[in-house]
Amino acid sequence: MHFIPAKWPRKLRSQEWFGGTSRDHIYHRIWLKNQGLPADLFDGRPVIGICNTWSQLTPCNAHLRDLAERVKHGIYEAGGLPLEFPVFSPGESTLRPTAMMYRNMCAMDVEEAIRANPLDGVVLVSI
């Protein structure tokens, strides 16, 4: 089997949402600009998701809120657009009967959130 590399530069996955001039592309950009993001962040830079399991219901994940902010600054410094999103946070200290019963749901939440959103890369913030 012969390997054929992708054409370079490759089009980022996020550009399917943000990169055009159609009504849908404009709506996708407007929905994020509504949160205070400036227009120049949609200039073709990679959109990097920060998947965070921080929750006040999960004491062992309390420090992840601060860590995600540091990751966000690093992504900006590297030229990307960081967008944080939450996922299910199973904590053994508060979930009953046991967090182990919910681990698969957490994994599915992460997988589907990544698949359904305009992300070119993801940083997983979890323990």
C-alpha positions in Angstrom: 0.0 0.0 0.0 1.4 3.4 -1.0 1.2 6.3 1.5 0.0 9.6 0.1 0.6 12.6 2.4 -2.1 15.2 2.7 -1.7 18.4 0.7 0.1 21.1 2.5 -0.9 23.4 4.0 -3.8 21.4 5.3 -7.1 23.0 5.9 -8.0 23.0 9.6 -11.1 21.2 10.7 -12.4 24.4 12.4 -12.4 26.2 9.1 -15.4 24.1 8.1 -17.3 26.1 10.7 -15.6 29.5 10.6 -13.7 29.9 7.4 -16.2 30.8 4.8 -18.6 33.6 3.9 -21.8 31.7 3.9 -24.6 32.4 6.3 -23.7 29.4 8.4 -20.0 30.4 8.6 -21.0 33.9 9.7 -23.4 32.5 12.3 -20.8 30.3 13.8 -18.4 33.2 14.1 -21.0 35.5 15.6 -22.1 33.0 18.2 -18.5 32.9 19.6 -17.9 36.7 19.1 -21.0 37.1 21.3 -18.8 35.8 24.2 -16.3 38.6 23.7 -13.9 37.0 21.2 -12.5 39.5 18.7 -13.0 39.0 15.0 -9.3 38.6 14.3 -9.2 35.3 16.2 -11.1 33.7 13.3 -8.3 34.3 10.8 -7.5 30.6 10.3 -5.6 29.9 13.4 -6.1 26.5 15.0 -9.0 26.1 17.5 -7.7 24.2 20.5 -10.3 22.8 22.9 -9.5 22.6 26.6 -11.6 19.7 27.9 -11.9 20.2 31.7 -13.4 18.0 34.3 -13.3 20.8 36.9 -16.4 20.8 39.1 -17.2 22.1 42.6 -18.8 18.7 43.2 -15.5 17.0 42.6 -13.0 18.2 45.3 -10.1 16.3 43.8 -10.5 18.3 40.6 -10.7 21.7 42.2 -7.2 22.8 41.0 -8.1 22.1 37.4 -9.9 25.5 37.0 -6.6 27.3 37.5 -4.6 24.8 35.4 -7.0 25.3 32.5 -6.5 29.1 32.6 -2.7 28.5 32.3 -3.2 26.2 29.4 -5.4 28.8 27.8 -2.7 31.4 28.0 -0.2 29.0 26.5 -2.4 28.3 23.5 -2.8 32.1 22.9 0.9 32.5 23.1 1.4 29.7 20.6 -1.0 31.4 18.1 -4.1 29.3 18.7 -7.6 30.0 19.8 -8.4 28.2 23.1 -12.0 27.3 23.8 -12.7 25.5 27.1 -15.5 23.1 27.5 -16.7 21.0 30.4 -17.3 17.3 30.5 -18.7 15.0 33.1 -16.6 14.9 36.3 -16.9 11.7 38.3 -15.6 12.2 41.8 -15.2 9.2 44.1 -15.9 11.4 47.2 -19.4 12.5 46.2 -20.8 10.0 43.6 -22.8 7.1 44.9 -22.7 4.2 44.9 -19.2 4.6 43.2 -17.6 6.7 40.5 -16.4 3.6 38.7 -20.0 3.1 37.5 -19.8 6.4 35.6 -16.3 6.2 34.0 -17.6 5.0 30.6 -20.1 7.8 30.5 -17.3 10.3 31.1 -15.2 8.8 28.3 -18.2 8.9 25.9 -18.9 12.6 26.9 -15.3 13.6 26.0 -15.3 11.7 22.7 -18.7 13.1 21.6 -17.8 16.6 22.6 -14.6 16.5 20.6 -16.3 15.0 17.6 -19.2 17.5 17.6 -17.3 20.7 17.9 -15.0 22.8 15.6 -11.7 21.7 17.2 -8.4 21.2 15.6 -6.7 19.9 18.7 -7.6 19.2 22.3 -5.9 19.5 25.7 -7.5 17.1 28.2 -7.4 18.5 31.8 -8.3 15.7 34.1 -7.0 13.4 36.8 
